[in-house]
Amino acid sequence: MRKYLMAGNWKMNLTPSESREFAKQLVSSIKDLPNDVLAMIAPTFAALQAVGEVIKGSEIKLGAQNINENESGAYTGEISANMLLDLGVEYVIIGHSERRHIYKENDELINKKVLFALKKGLKPILCVGELLEEREKGITNDVVKNQVINGLKGVDASEMKNVVIAYEPVWAIGTGKVATPEIAEEVHALIRKTVVDLYNKEIADNLTIQYGGSVKDDNVDGLMGMANIDGALVGGASLKADSFKRIVKFEK
């Protein structure tokens, strides 16, 4: 049975000392989660060690916001899988829309990162989603389906138990706009059907598919009430302790 993954992406916010104090608040408030709900936070690289020390032994998992697709070497400004593993990281966000559109990461690079993360024992959160102009052109399904297919290229069926997919409509990230539960559900169902076609129904049924796009404490319940939405990838609201606690402890 698949689980809900409620994840906070802190992006480029909070210093290491601020992150440590905020993580302490979250540890004290996010506990006694149902068996089918997992919580994760992804601070900046600079704060991973501080946050990891605070949440160790708690119900909150540690995630990273990116990864390099190489073992090691002359890659200035990058971070390796071994560095993340040494800090206790379990999940890594790959292909976030900001990486795709600001830093021009393409499907081929994102796929390399997914494959390398799996090889090293990390759990990739593969992000997919369309731009506003792509939705207006009516090509959302084509864009998202291609991103899923290309992102999972070469991923063995046995590895899919460690993969999470996050649907994040780019037009709804940080804008205050949010896809209605029905709009989000339609794309989530498409993603699950694509995984059925790539692998099989059992793998697709067990796949966690998150929604990311201005998730807040006042809309999370409706989103999580959809049949194919299995969690949230949260930006701004994950930087407020009360809001993130309410999101993690959503009501079905």
Backbone torsions as a table, in degrees:
resi	resn	phi	psi	omega
1	MET	NA	132.1	-178.0
2	ARG	-74.3	156.3	-178.5
3	LYS	-113.5	155.9	172.1
4	TYR	-79.2	133.5	175.3
5	LEU	-117.1	110.0	179.7
6	MET	-101.1	107.6	-169.4
7	ALA	-119.4	137.0	176.2
8	GLY	-104.5	120.7	175.7
9	ASN	-101.9	105.6	-174.8
10	TRP	-78.2	-9.7	179.6
11	LYS	52.2	-145.6	-177.7
12	MET	-94.6	66.6	-179.4
13	ASN	-135.7	150.2	176.1
14	LEU	73.7	128.1	173.7
15	THR	-73.2	167.8	176.8
16	PRO	-55.5	-42.0	-179.5
17	SER	-69.1	-38.4	176.3
18	GLU	-66.3	-39.4	179.6
19	SER	-63.2	-41.2	179.3
20	ARG	-59.8	-47.0	-178.2
21	GLU	-66.7	-39.8	179.2
22	PHE	-66.8	-39.6	178.7
23	ALA	-62.0	-36.2	177.4
24	LYS	-61.3	-40.7	177.8
25	GLN	-61.9	-42.9	-177.6
26	LEU	-67.0	-41.2	179.9
27	VAL	-60.7	-37.7	-177.9
28	SER	-75.5	-21.7	-175.9
29	SER	-106.4	-23.8	-179.4
30	ILE	-103.4	96.9	-178.9
31	LYS	-153.7	169.3	-179.7
32	ASP	55.4	45.1	179.8
33	LEU	-76.1	150.0	175.3
34	PRO	-60.6	159.1	-177.5
35	ASN	-62.9	-22.2	-177.3
36	ASP	-99.8	14.5	179.9
37	VAL	-125.4	128.7	174.9
38	LEU	-116.6	146.2	176.2
39	ALA	-118.0	141.6	179.8
40	MET	-143.8	146.1	173.2
41	ILE	-130.1	142.2	-179.7
42	ALA	-123.0	93.5	178.0
43	PRO	-79.2	-179.8	175.2
44	THR	-65.6	162.4	177.3
45	PHE	-57.1	-38.7	-176.7
46	ALA	-64.5	-23.9	-175.8
47	ALA	-104.5	0.4	-176.0
48	LEU	-58.6	-45.3	-177.8
49	GLN	-64.9	-46.3	-178.6
50	ALA	-61.1	-45.4	-179.1
51	VAL	-69.4	-40.1	179.0
52	GLY	-58.8	-38.8	179.0
53	GLU	-65.8	-36.9	-177.7
54	VAL	-72.2	-42.3	-173.0
55	ILE	-89.7	-4.6	180.0
56	LYS	-56.6	128.2	180.0
57	GLY	85.3	-3.4	179.1
58	SER	-93.5	-173.3	179.1
59	GLU	-88.7	4.9	-177.5
60	ILE	-102.0	128.8	178.5
61	LYS	-87.7	156.1	179.5
62	LEU	-102.1	131.8	177.8
63	GLY	-125.5	163.3	175.5
64	ALA	-120.0	158.4	-173.7
65	GLN	-91.0	-9.5	-177.2
66	ASN	-170.4	171.9	178.7
67	ILE	-157.7	152.6	172.4
68	ASN	-90.3	150.4	-176.2
69	GLU	-87.5	5.5	179.7
70	ASN	-113.5	156.3	-179.1
71	GLU	-63.2	-48.5	-179.7
72	SER	-170.8	179.2	174.4
73	GLY	130.5	-162.0	-173.6
74	ALA	-84.6	73.9	-179.7
75	TYR	-128.0	75.8	-174.8
76	THR	-54.2	130.9	177.0
77	GLY	85.4	-0.5	-177.3
78	GLU	-98.7	170.9	178.8
79	ILE	-134.3	139.7	-174.0
80	SER	-98.3	164.4	177.2
81	ALA	-60.9	-41.7	-179.1
82	ASN	-62.2	-36.8	177.4
83	MET	-64.0	-43.1	179.7
84	LEU	-65.1	-44.2	-179.9
85	LEU	-62.4	-39.1	-179.7
86	ASP	-62.9	-25.0	-179.5
87	LEU	-93.9	0.9	177.5
88	GLY	88.8	15.9	178.8
89	VAL	-70.0	138.7	179.6
90	GLU	-113.3	-39.6	-178.8
91	TYR	-114.1	152.3	174.4
92	VAL	-139.4	129.1	178.6
93	ILE	-79.4	128.0	-177.4
94	ILE	-130.1	132.9	176.9
95	GLY	76.6	24.0	176.0
96	HIS	-54.9	148.3	-175.6
97	SER	-56.2	-32.1	178.1
98	GLU	-69.3	-31.9	174.0
99	ARG	-71.3	-40.2	-179.7
100	ARG	-66.7	-46.3	-167.6
101	HIS	-99.7	-27.9	175.9
102	ILE	-87.4	-43.5	-175.6
103	TYR	-103.4	7.7	170.3
104	LYS	59.4	33.9	175.0
105	GLU	-73.6	128.8	-178.5
106	ASN	-99.9	175.9	-177.1
107	ASP	-59.3	-36.8	-178.2
108	GLU	-64.2	-45.4	178.8
109	LEU	-66.7	-42.9	179.9
110	ILE	-60.7	-41.0	177.2
111	ASN	-62.1	-41.8	177.9
112	LYS	-60.5	-39.3	179.8
113	LYS	-67.9	-41.0	177.7
114	VAL	-60.3	-48.4	-178.7
115	LEU	-62.4	-41.2	-177.4
116	PHE	-71.1	-39.0	177.3
117	ALA	-59.1	-45.5	179.7
118	LEU	-64.1	-42.0	178.8
119	LYS	-58.3	-35.4	-177.3
120	LYS	-89.6	-1.7	177.3
121	GLY	91.1	13.8	175.4
122	LEU	-93.1	158.0	180.0
123	LYS	-103.8	107.3	-178.8
124	PRO	-76.9	139.8	168.5
125	ILE	-104.9	100.4	-177.5
126	LEU	-82.1	117.0	-177.7
127	CYS	-94.4	134.9	177.5
128	VAL	-136.9	155.8	178.5
129	GLY	164.8	158.9	-174.1
130	GLU	-103.4	154.9	172.3
131	LEU	-77.1	163.8	179.0
132	LEU	-59.5	-43.8	-178.8
133	GLU	-66.0	-29.2	177.2
134	GLU	-71.1	-38.5	175.7
135	ARG	-65.7	-42.0	-178.7
136	GLU	-66.0	-27.9	177.3
137	LYS	-80.7	-7.8	179.0
138	GLY	79.0	23.0	-177.3
139	ILE	-111.8	18.6	179.7
140	THR	-52.0	-49.2	-176.1
141	ASN	-61.6	-41.9	179.5
142	ASP	-64.4	-44.7	-178.5
143	VAL	-62.4	-50.5	-176.5
144	VAL	-66.6	-43.7	179.7
145	LYS	-59.7	-44.2	179.8
146	ASN	-65.1	-38.1	178.4
147	GLN	-65.5	-38.3	177.3
148	VAL	-65.7	-49.4	-178.8
149	ILE	-59.7	-47.8	-178.0
150	ASN	-70.5	-34.4	-180.0
151	GLY	-68.8	-30.1	-177.5
152	LEU	-98.5	5.8	-177.6
153	LYS	-58.6	124.9	179.0
154	GLY	86.2	-4.0	178.2
155	VAL	-78.9	122.5	-178.9
156	ASP	-73.4	151.2	179.5
157	ALA	-55.6	-35.9	-179.0
158	SER	-67.6	-19.7	-178.7
159	GLU	-89.7	-13.0	-173.7
160	MET	-66.0	-20.4	177.8
161	LYS	-66.0	-16.9	-179.8
162	ASN	-104.7	7.0	-178.6
163	VAL	-103.1	138.9	171.2
164	VAL	-120.8	142.2	173.2
165	ILE	-114.4	136.9	177.5
166	ALA	-118.5	121.0	173.8
167	TYR	-90.3	119.0	179.8
168	GLU	-131.5	97.7	174.9
169	PRO	-60.1	120.2	-172.0
170	VAL	-59.9	-32.0	-178.3
171	TRP	-69.9	-10.5	-178.0
172	ALA	-109.6	4.1	-175.8
173	ILE	-92.5	116.5	177.7
174	GLY	70.1	10.7	-177.5
175	THR	-102.3	-13.3	-173.8
176	GLY	87.7	-14.7	175.5
177	LYS	-80.1	150.7	177.4
178	VAL	-143.2	138.6	174.3
179	ALA	-64.4	140.1	175.1
180	THR	-62.5	157.1	177.2
181	PRO	-52.9	-36.0	-178.6
182	GLU	-69.3	-40.9	177.9
183	ILE	-65.0	-45.8	179.5
184	ALA	-62.4	-42.8	-178.9
185	GLU	-60.5	-39.5	-180.0
186	GLU	-58.8	-43.8	-179.0
187	VAL	-74.3	-37.3	177.1
188	HIS	-61.2	-40.3	177.5
189	ALA	-64.1	-38.4	176.8
190	LEU	-62.3	-43.4	179.7
191	ILE	-61.7	-44.7	-179.0
192	ARG	-64.9	-39.3	177.8
193	LYS	-64.7	-37.7	178.1
194	THR	-63.1	-39.1	178.5
195	VAL	-69.9	-34.2	173.3
196	VAL	-58.6	-45.9	-178.2
197	ASP	-67.0	-35.2	-179.5
198	LEU	-76.8	-35.4	-174.7
199	TYR	-125.7	-95.5	176.4
200	ASN	-163.5	173.7	-175.2
201	LYS	-66.6	-37.1	-179.1
202	GLU	-62.2	-45.5	178.7
203	ILE	-62.9	-44.0	-180.0
204	ALA	-63.6	-40.7	-179.1
205	ASP	-65.3	-28.0	-178.6
206	ASN	-94.0	-1.8	-177.4
207	LEU	-79.4	130.0	173.8
208	THR	-83.4	123.7	177.4
209	ILE	-120.2	112.0	-179.2
210	GLN	-86.6	158.6	168.1
211	TYR	-108.9	134.3	176.3
212	GLY	-133.7	124.6	-179.6
213	GLY	159.5	81.4	-179.7
214	SER	59.0	44.6	173.1
215	VAL	-73.4	131.8	-179.4
216	LYS	-135.6	172.3	-177.7
217	ASP	-67.4	-19.1	-178.3
218	ASP	-96.1	-1.5	176.9
219	ASN	-126.2	-3.8	-174.5
220	VAL	-65.3	-36.6	-176.4
221	ASP	-62.7	-44.2	179.8
222	GLY	-63.8	-40.2	179.3
223	LEU	-66.2	-45.9	-177.4
224	MET	-71.6	-12.1	177.5
225	GLY	-79.0	-7.7	179.6
226	MET	-80.6	147.3	-172.6
227	ALA	-63.0	-31.8	-173.8
228	ASN	-109.5	8.7	178.3
229	ILE	-102.2	118.5	-170.6
230	ASP	-119.3	36.6	179.5
231	GLY	141.2	-176.5	-175.8
232	ALA	-141.3	143.9	170.9
233	LEU	-109.0	106.6	-165.7
234	VAL	-107.5	133.3	177.5
235	GLY	-96.5	-102.0	-173.5
236	GLY	-53.6	-40.8	-177.5
237	ALA	-68.4	-16.1	178.7
238	SER	-80.0	-5.3	179.3
239	LEU	-96.2	5.5	176.5
240	LYS	-120.9	117.9	-171.5
241	ALA	-56.7	-47.0	-177.3
242	ASP	-65.4	-40.9	-179.4
243	SER	-65.8	-46.0	-177.4
244	PHE	-67.5	-37.5	176.9
245	LYS	-60.1	-43.9	-180.0
246	ARG	-65.2	-36.5	178.4
247	ILE	-66.6	-46.9	179.9
248	VAL	-61.6	-38.0	-178.4
249	LYS	-100.3	47.2	179.4
250	PHE	-60.7	162.1	178.9
251	GLU	-111.6	125.3	179.3
252	LYS	-85.8	NA	NA
